[in-house]
């Protein structure tokens, strides 16, 4: 119903090349952020509070300006989810606990030795993965302005001590499990699972190619077929 502000406070650790992966990715920043907003509709959508960890990758560096890509993930608490009696108009979020994902493009301007100005565009996403419906999710597109202060300065280590990289193979197996709901809200929960098997050839410190197979099980699909009167076996 209205434009609304998003407030964020971030604690960042600036890397200095002390580990090989830091040099490979041009000295990224490691961040921990606390974010809050009210969605412009306090009665139906309520407030959001999110805690996200993120990493900032530089992709352009000039004397006075740096361009970065930041990706983060974490947990969010939404104060006013769907309730079939008290808040039935909220068809976006069905639970108070949700996942939070954030992507951001930003430029960094060095003002003084200890202060920097950030200007960027971000997309923040909140949802619970259908563990409780409704779960359309909420996406926030924001224009960001931030001022940062450095409490300490670490000297950047020289890059002339890189170890020789050896190409090698990787193989891993991954199992996942969970649950979900389907409409109508307040119904049964159905089990879901997946198994992944992947092989990769690691060709450099930043690149590899490979192939694999993923197998999924979704217990809600059979129930959905049954409701649609479509015969299906196990």
C-alpha positions as CSV (number, residue, x, y, z in Angstrom):
1,X,0.0,0.0,0.0
2,X,3.0,2.3,0.3
3,X,6.7,2.7,-0.4
4,X,8.7,1.6,2.6
5,X,12.3,1.8,3.9
6,X,14.6,-1.2,4.4
7,X,17.2,-0.8,7.2
8,X,20.3,-2.9,7.3
9,X,23.4,-3.0,9.5
10,X,26.4,-5.1,8.3
11,X,29.6,-6.2,9.9
12,X,32.3,-7.1,7.3
13,X,35.6,-8.8,7.5
14,X,37.9,-7.6,4.7
15,X,40.2,-10.4,3.4
16,X,43.9,-9.6,2.7
17,X,45.1,-12.6,0.6
18,X,46.3,-14.7,3.6
19,X,44.6,-17.8,2.0
20,X,44.7,-18.9,-1.6
21,X,40.9,-18.7,-2.2
22,X,41.0,-15.1,-1.2
23,X,43.6,-14.3,-3.9
24,X,41.7,-16.4,-6.5
25,X,38.5,-14.3,-6.0
26,X,40.2,-10.9,-5.7
27,X,39.9,-10.4,-2.0
28,X,36.2,-10.8,-1.3
29,X,34.5,-9.4,1.8
30,X,32.7,-11.7,4.4
31,X,29.6,-10.1,5.8
32,X,27.0,-10.6,8.5
33,X,23.9,-8.5,8.2
34,X,20.7,-7.7,10.2
35,X,17.9,-6.4,8.0
36,X,14.4,-5.2,8.9
37,X,11.4,-3.7,7.0
38,X,7.6,-3.4,7.4
39,X,6.5,-4.1,3.7
40,X,4.3,-1.0,3.6
41,X,1.3,-2.9,5.1
42,X,1.7,-3.5,8.8
43,X,-1.8,-5.0,9.3
44,X,-1.6,-7.8,6.7
45,X,2.1,-8.3,6.0
46,X,3.6,-7.2,9.2
47,X,7.4,-6.7,9.8
48,X,10.4,-8.7,8.6
49,X,13.6,-9.3,10.5
50,X,16.4,-11.2,8.7
51,X,19.9,-12.4,9.7
52,X,22.0,-13.1,6.6
53,X,25.6,-14.1,6.0
54,X,27.0,-13.1,2.6
55,X,30.1,-12.8,0.5
56,X,31.0,-9.8,-1.7
57,X,33.0,-10.5,-4.9
58,X,34.8,-7.6,-6.6
59,X,34.6,-7.6,-10.4
60,X,35.8,-4.2,-11.3
61,X,38.5,-2.1,-9.5
62,X,39.6,1.4,-10.5
63,X,41.5,4.0,-8.4
64,X,38.4,5.6,-6.8
65,X,35.6,3.2,-7.5
66,X,35.0,-0.6,-7.1
67,X,32.1,-2.6,-8.4
68,X,31.0,-5.7,-6.4
69,X,28.5,-8.6,-6.5
70,X,27.1,-9.7,-3.2
71,X,25.2,-13.0,-2.5
72,X,23.8,-13.8,0.9
73,X,21.5,-16.3,2.6
74,X,20.0,-16.7,6.1
75,X,16.8,-16.8,8.1
76,X,14.0,-14.4,8.4
77,X,11.2,-13.8,11.0
78,X,8.0,-12.4,9.6
79,X,5.7,-11.2,12.3
80,X,2.2,-11.6,10.6
81,X,1.8,-14.7,8.5
82,X,-1.4,-16.1,7.1
83,X,-4.1,-17.1,9.5
84,X,-7.4,-18.5,8.2
85,X,-9.4,-16.4,10.7
86,X,-7.3,-13.5,11.8
87,X,-5.2,-12.8,8.6
88,X,-6.7,-14.6,5.7
89,X,-5.7,-11.9,3.2
90,X,-2.0,-12.7,3.5
91,X,-1.6,-15.2,0.7
92,X,2.2,-14.6,0.4
93,X,3.7,-16.1,3.6
94,X,2.3,-18.9,5.8
95,X,4.9,-19.1,8.6
96,X,6.8,-16.9,10.9
97,X,10.2,-18.6,10.2
98,X,11.4,-18.3,6.6
99,X,14.5,-18.5,4.5
100,X,16.1,-15.3,3.2
101,X,18.1,-14.8,0.1
102,X,19.8,-11.6,-1.1
103,X,21.6,-10.6,-4.2
104,X,23.1,-7.2,-4.8
105,X,25.1,-5.2,-7.3
106,X,27.0,-2.3,-5.7
107,X,29.7,0.3,-6.3
108,X,32.1,1.2,-3.5
109,X,33.5,4.7,-3.4
110,X,36.5,5.4,-1.1
111,X,35.9,8.8,0.6
112,X,38.7,8.8,3.2
113,X,41.1,6.2,4.4
114,X,38.5,4.8,6.8
115,X,35.1,5.7,5.3
116,X,33.5,4.4,2.1
117,X,30.2,5.0,0.4
118,X,28.1,2.2,-1.2
119,X,25.5,2.6,-3.9
120,X,23.6,-0.4,-5.2
121,X,20.6,-2.3,-6.3
122,X,19.4,-5.4,-4.5
123,X,16.7,-8.2,-4.6
124,X,15.7,-9.8,-1.3
125,X,13.5,-12.9,-1.2
126,X,11.6,-14.5,1.7
127,X,9.8,-17.8,1.6
128,X,9.5,-21.1,3.6
129,X,9.8,-23.6,0.7
130,X,6.2,-24.7,1.0
131,X,6.8,-26.2,4.4
132,X,3.7,-24.2,5.4
133,X,1.3,-22.7,2.8
134,X,0.4,-20.2,1.5
135,X,3.9,-19.7,0.2
136,X,4.0,-17.3,-2.8
137,X,6.9,-15.6,-1.1
138,X,7.9,-11.9,-1.0
139,X,10.4,-10.3,-3.3
140,X,11.8,-6.8,-2.4
141,X,13.6,-4.8,-5.1
142,X,15.5,-2.0,-3.4
143,X,17.9,0.9,-4.2
144,X,20.5,1.0,-1.5
145,X,22.7,3.7,0.0
146,X,25.2,2.9,2.7
147,X,28.1,4.4,4.6
148,X,30.9,2.2,6.0
149,X,33.6,2.8,8.5
150,X,36.8,0.7,8.8
151,X,37.8,-0.1,12.4
152,X,41.2,-1.5,11.3
153,X,43.3,-1.9,8.2
154,X,45.1,-5.1,7.2
155,X,48.0,-4.8,4.8
156,X,47.3,-6.8,1.6
157,X,49.8,-9.6,1.3
158,X,51.9,-10.0,-1.9
159,X,50.7,-12.5,-4.5
160,X,54.1,-13.9,-5.5
161,X,53.9,-17.0,-3.3
162,X,51.2,-18.9,-5.2
163,X,51.4,-22.7,-5.0
164,X,51.3,-24.6,-8.3
165,X,47.8,-26.0,-8.9
166,X,47.3,-29.7,-9.8
167,X,44.3,-30.8,-11.7
168,X,42.3,-33.5,-10.0
169,X,38.9,-35.4,-9.9
170,X,36.0,-35.0,-7.5
171,X,33.1,-37.3,-6.7
172,X,30.4,-36.8,-4.2
173,X,27.0,-38.2,-3.2
174,X,24.5,-36.0,-1.5
175,X,21.2,-36.9,0.3
176,X,18.5,-34.4,1.3
177,X,15.1,-34.7,2.9
178,X,12.2,-32.5,4.1
179,X,8.5,-32.0,3.9
180,X,5.9,-29.7,2.3
181,X,2.3,-28.8,2.2
182,X,-0.2,-28.4,-0.7
183,X,-3.5,-26.5,-0.8
184,X,-5.7,-26.0,1.1
185,X,-3.8,-24.4,4.0
186,X,-3.7,-26.4,7.2
187,X,-3.7,-29.8,5.5
188,X,-1.3,-32.8,5.8
189,X,2.5,-32.6,5.3
190,X,4.2,-34.8,2.6
191,X,7.7,-36.1,2.6
192,X,10.2,-35.1,0.0
193,X,13.7,-36.4,-0.7
194,X,16.5,-36.2,-3.2
195,X,19.8,-37.9,-4.0
196,X,22.6,-36.5,-6.1
197,X,25.7,-38.2,-7.5
198,X,28.2,-36.0,-9.3
199,X,31.6,-36.3,-10.9
200,X,33.8,-33.3,-11.7
201,X,37.2,-32.6,-13.2
202,X,38.8,-29.7,-11.3
203,X,40.8,-27.7,-13.9
204,X,41.8,-24.6,-11.9
205,X,41.3,-23.0,-8.6
206,X,38.1,-21.3,-9.9
207,X,36.7,-23.7,-12.5
208,X,35.7,-27.3,-13.0
209,X,33.4,-29.3,-15.4
210,X,31.5,-32.5,-14.7
211,X,28.2,-34.4,-14.9
212,X,25.8,-36.1,-12.5
213,X,22.4,-37.4,-11.9
214,X,19.7,-36.2,-9.5
215,X,16.8,-38.3,-8.3
216,X,13.8,-36.7,-6.6
217,X,10.8,-38.0,-4.6
218,X,7.8,-35.7,-3.8
219,X,5.1,-37.4,-1.8
220,X,2.6,-34.6,-2.6
221,X,2.6,-35.3,-6.3
222,X,0.7,-38.6,-5.8
223,X,-1.9,-36.9,-3.6
224,X,-2.3,-34.2,-6.3
225,X,-2.8,-36.8,-9.0
226,X,-5.4,-38.5,-6.8
227,X,-7.3,-35.3,-6.3
228,X,-7.3,-34.7,-10.1
229,X,-8.5,-38.3,-10.6
230,X,-5.4,-39.3,-12.5
231,X,-4.4,-42.9,-11.8
232,X,-0.7,-43.3,-10.9
233,X,1.4,-46.2,-9.4
234,X,4.1,-45.9,-6.8
